[in-house]
Amino acid sequence: MADLTHLRLERPSEGVALLTLDNPAMRNAMSDEMTSSWVAAIDELAADPSLRAVVVTGAGSAFCSGGNTSWIAGEPDASVDRLRSRMMPFYRAWLSIRRLEVPTIAAVNGHAIGAGLCLALACDIRYAASGARMGLPFNKLGMHAGMAGTWLLPDVVGPAHARDLLLTGRVVEADEALRLGMVSRVVEPKAFLDDVLATAAGIAATAPIASRLTKIALADGGHADFEAALQWEALAQPITLATADLQEGIAAAQEKRVPQFRGR
């Protein structure tokens, strides 16, 4: 396991990885050390054939307060080219979670702001603890959104809500985030992480090949059109029909037992 700073990587159950942003004193801002650790952790998980689901959460009261932009304020005379050369690797580092072929869940335990919300939006599913607040207040700070916020937010909440949130810069409570479709469920804090990890364990127990192909099918807004969906499914479904997991799933249903999928 990689030596990580400001980040914890744990295995709470079979097939499930838990990544915890761990710099609560800075509200889990994306420090240089955390960013390097994140890349190392994602590389490790991407190479793990036993991985079935990933949960991302924050230590303490915040999920992630965003990028550590003190270096921007500290370089008022920096050129656009210099700033771009720093921002692009930062974006790619944190969005590398999208490389993972297994389902990813953002467990938004507290405030998720700016790049912190972008990280959550880059995950496949988002659950929030009641009391969490989320927003992309970039314009209020005098800057354009970054880390693919102008792509990720419309993809999740739709263009109308994205325009509202990005142009006003307002931060929303968990219940409004649920109404907007930004999160799929709001859970009381006491049971929050246990609830999310149980959901992840349930995902990990599904057939791995079917799960990965479904994630690919739904990526980047899904298929281009109806015909593209039919063409994809006419290939992807037969792939799963030819697996031993399919036979196990049918046998388990007939025998009224929990299936034991092996990813083959």
C-alpha positions as CSV (number, residue, x, y, z in Angstrom):
1,M,0.0,0.0,0.0
2,A,1.2,3.5,-0.9
3,D,2.5,5.8,1.8
4,L,-0.2,8.5,1.9
5,T,-0.3,12.0,3.4
6,H,-3.6,13.8,4.2
7,L,-5.4,10.7,2.7
8,R,-6.4,7.3,4.1
9,L,-7.1,4.2,2.1
10,E,-9.0,1.5,3.9
11,R,-10.7,-1.7,2.9
12,P,-13.9,-1.9,5.1
13,S,-15.4,-5.0,3.3
14,E,-14.6,-7.4,0.5
15,G,-14.2,-5.5,-2.8
16,V,-14.8,-2.1,-1.3
17,A,-12.2,0.7,-0.9
18,L,-12.7,3.7,1.3
19,L,-10.7,6.9,0.5
20,T,-10.8,9.5,3.3
21,L,-9.6,13.0,2.6
22,D,-7.7,13.5,5.9
23,N,-6.7,17.1,6.6
24,P,-9.6,18.3,8.8
25,A,-7.7,21.3,10.2
26,M,-7.8,22.7,6.6
27,R,-11.3,21.3,6.0
28,N,-9.7,18.8,3.7
29,A,-8.5,21.3,1.2
30,M,-6.6,19.8,-1.6
31,S,-3.0,20.3,-0.5
32,D,0.0,19.4,-2.7
33,E,0.6,16.4,-0.4
34,M,-3.0,15.2,-0.6
35,T,-3.0,15.6,-4.4
36,S,0.2,13.4,-4.7
37,S,-1.3,10.9,-2.3
38,W,-4.6,10.9,-4.3
39,V,-2.8,10.0,-7.5
40,A,-0.8,7.2,-5.8
41,A,-4.0,5.8,-4.3
42,I,-6.0,5.9,-7.6
43,D,-3.1,4.2,-9.4
44,E,-3.1,1.4,-6.7
45,L,-6.8,0.9,-6.9
46,A,-6.8,0.9,-10.8
47,A,-4.3,-2.0,-10.7
48,D,-6.4,-4.1,-8.2
49,P,-8.5,-6.8,-9.9
50,S,-10.4,-7.5,-6.7
51,L,-11.8,-3.9,-6.5
52,R,-15.6,-3.7,-6.9
53,A,-16.6,-0.3,-5.5
54,V,-14.9,2.9,-4.1
55,V,-16.3,5.3,-1.5
56,V,-14.8,8.8,-1.1
57,T,-15.4,10.8,2.1
58,G,-13.9,13.5,4.3
59,A,-12.5,13.4,7.8
60,G,-14.0,15.8,10.4
61,S,-16.9,18.2,9.6
62,A,-16.1,18.8,5.9
63,F,-16.0,16.7,2.8
64,C,-13.6,19.0,0.9
65,S,-13.3,22.8,0.9
66,G,-11.7,22.8,-2.5
67,G,-8.4,23.5,-4.0
68,N,-5.6,25.1,-1.9
69,T,-5.4,28.3,-3.9
70,S,-3.1,30.2,-1.5
71,W,-0.4,29.8,-4.1
72,I,-2.5,31.7,-6.6
73,A,-2.9,34.7,-4.2
74,G,0.8,34.4,-3.5
75,E,1.7,34.8,-7.1
76,P,-0.3,37.9,-8.3
77,D,2.1,38.5,-11.2
78,A,2.1,34.9,-12.5
79,S,1.5,34.6,-16.2
80,V,-1.6,32.9,-17.6
81,D,0.7,30.2,-19.1
82,R,2.3,29.5,-15.7
83,L,-1.0,29.3,-14.0
84,R,-2.4,27.0,-16.7
85,S,0.6,24.8,-16.4
86,R,-0.2,24.3,-12.7
87,M,-4.0,24.0,-13.0
88,M,-4.2,21.3,-15.7
89,P,-2.1,18.7,-13.8
90,F,-4.2,19.5,-10.7
91,Y,-7.4,18.9,-12.6
92,R,-6.2,15.7,-14.1
93,A,-4.9,14.4,-10.8
94,W,-8.2,14.7,-9.0
95,L,-10.4,13.7,-11.9
96,S,-8.3,10.5,-12.2
97,I,-11.0,8.8,-10.2
98,R,-13.0,8.7,-13.5
99,R,-10.4,6.2,-14.7
100,L,-11.7,3.5,-12.4
101,E,-13.9,1.0,-14.1
102,V,-15.8,0.2,-10.9
103,P,-18.7,2.3,-9.4
104,T,-17.6,5.2,-7.3
105,I,-19.6,6.9,-4.5
106,A,-19.0,10.3,-3.0
107,A,-20.1,10.2,0.7
108,V,-20.5,14.0,1.2
109,N,-20.3,14.1,5.0
110,G,-20.0,17.9,5.2
111,H,-19.4,21.0,3.1
112,A,-18.3,20.3,-0.5
113,I,-17.2,23.5,-2.1
114,G,-15.6,24.4,-5.4
115,A,-13.1,21.8,-6.5
116,G,-14.4,19.7,-3.6
117,L,-17.8,19.5,-5.1
118,C,-16.3,18.8,-8.5
119,L,-14.6,15.7,-7.0
120,A,-18.0,14.6,-5.8
121,L,-19.6,15.3,-9.2
122,A,-16.8,13.2,-10.8
123,C,-18.1,10.1,-8.9
124,D,-20.9,8.0,-10.2
125,I,-23.2,8.4,-7.2
126,R,-23.4,11.0,-4.5
127,Y,-25.0,10.7,-1.0
128,A,-25.1,13.5,1.5
129,A,-25.3,13.7,5.2
130,S,-28.0,16.1,6.4
131,G,-26.4,19.5,7.2
132,A,-23.9,19.2,4.3
133,R,-23.7,22.2,2.0
134,M,-22.6,22.2,-1.6
135,G,-21.7,24.8,-4.2
136,L,-19.4,26.2,-6.8
137,P,-18.9,29.8,-5.7
138,F,-16.0,30.5,-8.1
139,N,-17.5,33.7,-9.6
140,K,-17.9,35.1,-6.1
141,L,-14.2,34.7,-5.6
142,G,-13.5,36.5,-8.9
143,M,-12.5,33.4,-10.9
144,H,-14.0,31.1,-13.5
145,A,-14.9,27.6,-12.5
146,G,-12.3,24.9,-12.8
147,M,-11.8,21.1,-12.6
148,A,-14.5,20.5,-15.2
149,G,-17.2,22.1,-13.1
150,T,-18.9,23.6,-16.2
151,W,-19.1,20.1,-17.7
152,L,-19.7,18.0,-14.6
153,L,-22.5,20.1,-13.0
154,P,-24.7,20.3,-16.1
155,D,-24.2,16.5,-16.6
156,V,-25.6,15.9,-13.1
157,V,-28.3,18.5,-12.5
158,G,-29.1,19.6,-16.1
159,P,-28.2,22.9,-17.8
160,A,-30.9,25.1,-16.2
161,H,-29.9,24.3,-12.6
162,A,-26.2,24.5,-13.5
163,R,-26.6,28.0,-14.9
164,D,-28.4,29.0,-11.7
165,L,-25.7,27.6,-9.4
166,L,-22.7,28.6,-11.4
167,L,-23.8,32.2,-12.2
168,T,-25.1,33.0,-8.7
169,G,-22.4,31.1,-6.9
170,R,-24.9,30.1,-4.3
171,V,-24.3,27.2,-1.9
172,V,-27.2,24.8,-1.3
173,E,-28.2,22.7,1.6
174,A,-28.4,18.9,1.4
175,D,-32.2,18.8,1.0
176,E,-32.1,21.2,-2.0
177,A,-29.2,19.3,-3.5
178,L,-31.5,16.2,-3.3
179,R,-34.3,18.1,-5.1
180,L,-31.9,19.3,-7.8
181,G,-30.6,15.7,-8.4
182,M,-27.1,16.7,-7.2
183,V,-27.3,13.9,-4.6
184,S,-29.4,10.7,-4.6
185,R,-30.0,10.4,-0.9
186,V,-29.7,12.4,2.3
187,V,-28.9,10.5,5.5
188,E,-28.6,11.5,9.1
189,P,-24.9,12.0,10.1
190,K,-24.9,9.4,12.8
191,A,-25.7,6.5,10.4
192,F,-24.3,8.2,7.3
193,L,-21.0,6.4,6.6
194,D,-22.2,3.0,7.7
195,D,-25.2,3.4,5.3
196,V,-23.0,4.4,2.4
197,L,-20.6,1.6,3.0
198,A,-23.5,-0.9,3.2
199,T,-24.6,0.4,-0.2
200,A,-21.1,0.0,-1.6
201,A,-20.9,-3.5,-0.2
202,G,-24.2,-4.2,-2.1
203,I,-22.7,-2.9,-5.3
204,A,-19.6,-5.0,-4.7
205,A,-21.7,-8.1,-4.4
206,T,-23.2,-7.6,-7.9
207,A,-21.7,-9.3,-11.0
208,P,-18.4,-7.4,-11.7
209,I,-18.4,-7.6,-15.5
210,A,-22.0,-6.5,-15.7
211,S,-21.3,-3.6,-13.2
212,R,-18.3,-2.4,-15.2
213,L,-20.1,-2.5,-18.5
214,T,-23.1,-0.7,-17.1
215,K,-20.8,2.1,-15.8
216,I,-19.2,2.4,-19.2
217,A,-22.7,2.6,-20.8
218,L,-23.7,5.4,-18.6
219,A,-20.5,7.4,-18.8
220,D,-20.4,11.0,-20.1
221,G,-24.2,11.4,-20.3
222,G,-24.8,7.9,-21.8
223,H,-25.3,6.9,-25.4
224,A,-25.5,9.4,-28.2
225,D,-28.9,8.2,-29.3
226,F,-31.4,5.4,-29.0
227,E,-29.8,3.3,-31.8
228,A,-26.4,3.6,-30.2
229,A,-27.9,2.3,-27.0
230,L,-29.3,-0.7,-28.8
231,Q,-26.1,-1.4,-30.6
232,W,-24.1,-1.3,-27.4
233,E,-26.5,-3.5,-25.5
234,A,-26.6,-6.0,-28.3
235,L,-22.9,-6.5,-27.6
236,A,-22.6,-5.9,-23.9
237,Q,-25.5,-8.1,-22.8
238,P,-24.2,-11.2,-24.7
239,I,-20.8,-10.6,-23.1
240,T,-22.5,-11.1,-19.7
241,L,-24.7,-14.0,-20.9
242,A,-21.5,-15.9,-21.8
243,T,-20.1,-15.6,-18.2
244,A,-20.1,-18.1,-15.4
245,D,-21.5,-15.3,-13.2
246,L,-24.7,-15.4,-15.3
247,Q,-25.1,-19.1,-14.5
248,E,-24.4,-18.4,-10.9
249,G,-27.0,-15.6,-10.8
250,I,-29.7,-17.8,-12.2
251,A,-28.8,-20.7,-10.0
252,A,-28.8,-18.5,-6.9
253,A,-32.2,-17.1,-7.8
254,Q,-33.7,-20.6,-8.3
255,E,-32.2,-21.8,-5.0
256,K,-33.2,-18.6,-3.2
257,R,-29.7,-17.9,-1.9
258,V,-27.2,-15.0,-2.3
259,P,-25.1,-15.3,-5.5
260,Q,-21.3,-15.6,-5.3
261,F,-20.0,-13.7,-8.3
262,R,-16.4,-14.2,-9.4
263,G,-16.0,-11.8,-12.3
264,R,-15.7,-14.4,-14.9
